[in-house]
Amino acid sequence: MGLSKTEKFTIQQNEIALLNKALGHPARIAILEYLAGRNSCVCGDIVEELPLSQSTVSQHLIELKKVGLIKGAIEGPSVCYCIDAEAWKKAEHLLKRFYEEVQVSMNCC
């Protein structure tokens, strides 16, 4: 398998791609929607809300945390997750700017 050559693209292009990759699964969207309605959350609460196993939810949380959309803090035997407000605003700005910059012609086939 060849290299993805991500270094050949701009920082903004890479950030948008990573963000969209993290948002590319409905379980991750459901996790973000769930967390948005709470100030914080314990992983077990998320598992109860989704039709997925604990290990699968954990993998989705890892992907969201990797791009910085969520943050987690260890509280005893559990990890408490919440949306990172600063990262969320940055992602919102990045995607909004991307959609504004890329104009689609209505004359396309």
C-alpha positions as CSV (number, residue, x, y, z in Angstrom):
1,M,0.0,0.0,0.0
2,G,1.3,3.4,-0.9
3,L,1.8,6.4,1.3
4,S,-1.1,8.9,1.6
5,K,1.2,11.8,1.0
6,T,-0.7,14.1,3.4
7,E,2.4,16.3,3.7
8,K,1.7,17.4,0.1
9,F,-1.5,19.1,1.1
10,T,-2.1,22.2,3.2
11,I,-2.6,22.2,7.0
12,Q,-6.2,23.3,6.5
13,Q,-6.9,20.5,4.0
14,N,-5.4,17.9,6.4
15,E,-7.4,19.3,9.3
16,I,-10.7,19.2,7.3
17,A,-9.9,15.6,6.2
18,L,-9.1,14.4,9.7
19,L,-12.2,16.1,11.1
20,N,-14.5,14.6,8.5
21,K,-12.9,11.2,9.0
22,A,-13.7,11.4,12.7
23,L,-17.3,12.5,11.9
24,G,-17.6,9.7,9.3
25,H,-19.5,7.2,11.4
26,P,-23.0,7.6,12.7
27,A,-22.0,6.3,16.2
28,R,-19.6,9.2,16.5
29,I,-22.3,11.6,15.6
30,A,-24.6,10.0,18.1
31,I,-21.9,10.3,20.8
32,L,-21.4,14.0,20.0
33,E,-25.2,14.6,20.1
34,Y,-25.4,12.8,23.5
35,L,-22.5,14.7,25.0
36,A,-23.8,18.1,23.7
37,G,-26.9,17.6,25.9
38,R,-24.8,17.1,29.0
39,N,-22.0,19.0,30.8
40,S,-20.0,15.7,31.2
41,C,-20.6,12.0,30.9
42,V,-19.2,8.8,32.1
43,C,-18.4,6.2,29.3
44,G,-20.9,3.7,30.8
45,D,-23.7,6.2,30.2
46,I,-22.8,6.5,26.6
47,V,-22.8,2.7,26.2
48,E,-26.3,2.6,27.6
49,E,-27.5,5.0,24.9
50,L,-26.0,3.3,21.9
51,P,-26.6,-0.2,20.5
52,L,-22.9,-1.0,20.6
53,S,-20.6,-2.8,23.0
54,Q,-18.4,-1.1,25.5
55,S,-15.2,-1.8,23.5
56,T,-16.8,-0.4,20.3
57,V,-17.9,2.8,22.0
58,S,-14.4,3.1,23.5
59,Q,-12.9,3.0,20.0
60,H,-15.2,5.7,18.7
61,L,-14.4,7.8,21.8
62,I,-10.7,7.4,21.0
63,E,-11.2,8.6,17.4
64,L,-13.2,11.7,18.6
65,K,-10.5,12.4,21.2
66,K,-7.7,12.0,18.7
67,V,-9.0,15.0,16.6
68,G,-9.7,16.9,19.8
69,L,-13.5,17.2,19.5
70,I,-13.9,15.7,22.9
71,K,-11.8,15.5,26.1
72,G,-11.8,13.1,28.9
73,A,-10.7,13.1,32.5
74,I,-10.1,10.1,34.7
75,E,-12.5,10.2,37.7
76,G,-11.8,7.1,39.9
77,P,-12.4,4.0,37.9
78,S,-14.2,5.9,35.1
79,V,-13.4,8.4,32.4
80,C,-15.6,11.4,32.1
81,Y,-16.0,12.8,28.6
82,C,-17.3,16.1,27.3
83,I,-17.1,18.2,24.1
84,D,-14.1,20.4,24.0
85,A,-15.8,23.8,23.4
86,E,-12.7,25.5,22.0
87,A,-12.0,22.6,19.5
88,W,-15.7,22.5,18.6
89,K,-15.6,26.3,17.7
90,K,-12.4,25.8,15.6
91,A,-14.0,22.8,13.7
92,E,-17.2,24.9,13.1
93,H,-15.1,27.8,11.7
94,L,-12.9,25.5,9.6
95,L,-15.9,23.7,8.0
96,K,-17.9,26.9,7.6
97,R,-15.0,28.6,5.8
98,F,-14.4,25.5,3.6
99,Y,-18.1,25.5,2.5
100,E,-18.0,29.2,1.8
101,E,-14.7,29.0,-0.2
102,V,-15.8,26.1,-2.3
103,Q,-18.5,27.4,-4.6
104,V,-20.4,24.8,-6.6
105,S,-21.6,25.7,-10.1
106,M,-25.2,25.0,-10.7
107,N,-24.4,24.4,-14.4
108,C,-22.7,21.1,-13.8
109,C,-24.0,17.9,-15.3
